[in-house]
Amino acid sequence: MEKQTMLAAVFAATGDAQQVIEPQQVPVPKPAKGEVLVRIEASPVQPADLMFIGGRYRIKPQFPQVAGLEGCGVVVACGEGVDVPTG
């Protein structure tokens, strides 16, 4: 049986990461056309992440926003038109 939710670091407003990030269970997304779903195995916290959470990065958050701009992991599902092996 597939997992229905996953744990994510979510923020609903910009600010200091220690003040605005909350761990939340969120629905596991389904990959859309041209996308893959990756189960994250490792994700560093970069200065860009802190700038994004603080609202000072070139990409602006869309609330509620899951934190994290970079990571590595395993492809677990593919959307339509994607020819990437899972695993």
Salt bridges, closest charged atoms under 4 A:
GLU2 OE1 - LYS30 NZ 3.81
GLU41 OE2 - ARG39 NE 3.03
